[in-house]
């Protein structure tokens, strides 16, 4: 799990998950550092790439709300590990 340093304490019992859709408003979510940089590409991903990623069936993104406040997102993606050993 990745938490931004500026993340306030989250009450887990109040979390609600909503699948990202074209109607989702992610403008309140700021994943940048204090200097405005996006070293992990999270802001670019949620703003520009997550819906395409989902449409291509590479993963599903869920927005995380505490009450009515958007506090984060998670993308679930499947992969496999191929072993050459029996």
Phi, psi and omega in degrees: 000136181250123177242134175286148181301329183276003182292122176288166179299133184251130176275104185300331181288346181255009181282143176226137182249137181224129180296134178299135177220174178299333181277349182294137177255108181255011184295335180283348183271121180241110182257013182272160175286172180303329181274005178088357180283161182232068189298334180260357179073018183292318180296316178297317182298307185291327183280320192242340191239337189298318180294321177295316178304317180291316181297327179276005178060036177269342180177168178236132180256133176244133174275142182248123180245142167247114192058243180253004182267129175285118185245353180172185176209160176220139176245126180258128183221141180260150173206179177218160176246124180262125181254141176270357179260136180290000000 
